[in-house]
Amino acid sequence: IRDAQESRGLGDVYKEAKELTISISNNGLTIKHNVGHSFLTWSGIYKWVNNQDFYLLYTAPNIFYIIPTRVIKDDEDKKLLQYLTRYTSPEV
């Protein structure tokens, strides 16, 4: 059992992520920040949901990445939506 002061929650990781970079390609989506990175292939996205504030990219029924729309430029937002529509399925 770890001491509560030693454990770091997900909120702590987000506080440490000072800069977030999203790269979109034919192969998938790369999410980079100063505390790590992730690569999601389009086929690895189970489903997705979006609104004016964020995208939720599900990799399993209860596991998802949150991408705030404020970190995506307008042209990249359109590109992301095109790729998601082409290669994955939105929530039904």
N, C-alpha and C positions, 0 to 999 in steps of 0.2 A: 504494500500500500504506500503510495507516494504522499508526501506532505502536500496539502492544498496549495501552499505557496510555490511548490516546485512544478506543479502541473500547469500546462498552458492550454487554455480553451481555444476554440476556433475564433472567437471574438478577438483574442490577443493576436492571433496570426493576422487577421484583417487590419488591426490597428498598426501592425508593423509594415504592412504592404503599402509603401509610400507611393509607388508608381505601378500602374497596371498597363500592359501592352497586349493588344489583341491583334493577331495576324491571321488572315483568312487566305486559304489556298484551295486548289482543287482537291487536295488530299485531306483537308480538315482544318481545324481551328487550333491555334497555339495561344495559350494564355500565359504570359510571363509577368512576374513581379519580383521584387527584391528578396522574397523569402522562398521562391520556388517557381516551378513552371509545370504546365500540363499540356498535353497534346491530345485532342479529340479527333478521331477520324469521323467522317460523316456517317459511316455505317455503325459507329459506336454510339451514336445518339439515338436513344430509344424513342423519344418524343420531345417536343418542345412547346413552350408557351411564351407569349410575349405580350407586353402592353407598353405604354409610353414610358415606363420607368425601368423596366428590366426584361431580360430574357432568362428563362429557366430552361436549361438544356439537360434533359434526363438521360443518364447512362444506364439506369435501372429503374424499376417502378418507384423506389423511394430514395434514389440518389440522384442529385442534380447539381449543376454548376449555376451560379447566379452571375449574370453579366449585366451590370448597370448600363442603361442606354447612354448615360452621361459620359461614359468613357469611349463611346464609339462615335466617330465622325459620321456626318450624314451620308456621304457616299459609301462608307464602310457598312453602315446600317443597312442600306439597300442591298449591298453585296451579300451580307450575312443572311438577310431574308431570302434572297434568291437561292443561295446554296442550301439553306435549310428547307426551302420549298422543293427544290430539285432532288435532294438526296435523302431527306428524312420525312417523317410524318408528324404533323402537329397533333396536339391532344385532341381527341374526339369527344 
